[in-house]
Structures are given as structure tokens and as C-alpha cells.
Amino acid sequence: MDRRAHIEKIDQKMQTLGWSFYAPILHYKKAWKNQAAIYEKNGEYVVSGLDFTGENELFEPIEKNEAKRRGEESLEEIKNCIFGS
């Protein structure tokens, strides 16, 4: 299975388990290409995606404040890439 399809399956699994996408997370060293997603469920937050090898599923708890901060930073970086700084 290619990595993109694997990531899509992980996203579907997370949603099926009741997790909601919260934000992207960039520069996350434990993730494949340093990119993953933050999900929220019942006030808990996790980083999910592929691990740095691109072969295994990543599922790590992250504190709410850290999730918010990292999500906002990532969205700002994406915005700057799209619209320029």
C-alpha cells in the first residue's frame, strides 16, 4: 500500500473511533516527512499519521495547550506558503 493510501486509512480509522481532526502539525520529528495530524476526542488530543519510517502508525498523546500552539503555528506556516509572508 502506498503511503498516501495508508494515511487516508489512518484518518478513516481515527474518525470511525470518534476522533475529530483538529489541526495539521508540521515539524514533528516522529512523523513521516515531519508531518502529521492532531485529533481531538473528549478533551484529549493525539498526534496521528505515519511514523518517521513511513511504515508504522503514529499515535501519541499531546497536551491540549501544545496541540493548540502547534496547530496554530502549522496553520500560520501553511498560510505563509500559500499567500507569502
C-alpha positions in Angstrom: 0.0 0.0 0.0 1.3 3.4 -0.9 1.9 5.9 2.0 -0.9 8.3 0.9 -3.5 5.5 0.9 -2.1 4.4 4.3 -2.5 7.9 5.7 -6.1 8.0 4.4 -6.9 4.7 6.1 -5.5 6.0 9.3 -7.7 9.1 9.0 -10.8 7.0 8.3 -9.9 4.8 11.3 -9.5 7.8 13.6 -12.9 9.2 12.5 -14.5 5.8 13.0 -13.1 5.7 16.5 -14.7 9.1 17.2 -11.6 11.3 16.9 -12.1 14.6 15.1 -9.4 16.3 13.0 -8.1 19.3 15.0 -5.1 20.7 13.0 -2.1 19.8 11.0 1.2 19.5 12.8 4.4 20.4 10.9 8.0 19.8 12.1 7.0 16.8 14.2 10.2 14.7 14.2 8.5 11.4 15.0 6.3 11.7 11.8 6.9 10.7 8.2 8.2 13.8 6.4 7.8 15.6 9.8 4.1 16.0 9.0 1.1 14.5 10.8 -2.4 15.5 12.1 -3.7 16.4 15.5 -7.0 14.8 16.5 -9.3 15.5 19.5 -11.8 13.3 21.3 -13.5 14.1 24.6 -10.9 16.8 25.5 -8.0 14.5 24.7 -5.5 15.2 21.9 -3.3 12.9 19.9 -0.8 13.2 17.0 -1.6 10.6 14.3 -0.3 9.7 10.9 2.7 7.6 9.9 5.9 7.4 12.0 9.2 8.7 10.7 9.9 5.4 8.8 6.7 5.8 6.8 5.8 2.3 7.6 4.0 2.3 11.0 1.1 4.1 12.5 1.9 7.1 14.8 -0.5 7.6 17.8 0.9 9.8 20.5 -0.9 11.8 23.2 -0.2 15.6 23.2 -1.3 18.1 25.8 -4.2 20.5 24.9 -2.0 23.6 25.1 0.7 22.0 23.0 -1.9 20.9 20.4 -3.3 24.4 20.2 0.1 26.0 19.9 1.5 23.6 17.4 -1.7 23.7 15.3 -1.7 27.5 15.2 2.0 27.6 14.2 1.4 25.0 11.5 -1.6 26.8 10.0 0.3 30.1 10.1 3.2 28.4 8.2 0.8 27.0 5.6 -0.9 30.4 5.2 2.5 32.0 4.6 3.4 29.4 2.0 0.1 30.0 0.1 -0.1 33.8 0.4 3.5 34.7 1.1 4.8 36.4 4.3 
